[in-house]
């Protein structure tokens, strides 16, 4: 019941402020400014000026991270993976607790 009530109050802004989902970061040293990230963004939340900028409309789908040919877009998923492992242990489950992106 407590977990259910928490999920009922979540929205994207709340999730961002809680740090539940990893934030996107750009490694300017790797970025070639090809704009593949901006072209693939489903919410049109990336503008290149001259490097990609992640705007507030970003829904954290991580499509840009997956599509970037230079791997210049990064996000640290290790806290999410640790949380999944903890939940699995708490509930006696043995799933593969690896974040795939």
Secondary structure, 3 states (H helix, E strand, C coil): CHHHHHHHCCCHHHHHHHCCCCCCEECCCCCCCCCHHHHHCCCCCEEECCCEEECCCCCCCCHHHHHCCCCCEECCCHHHHHHHHHHHHHCCCCCCCCCCC
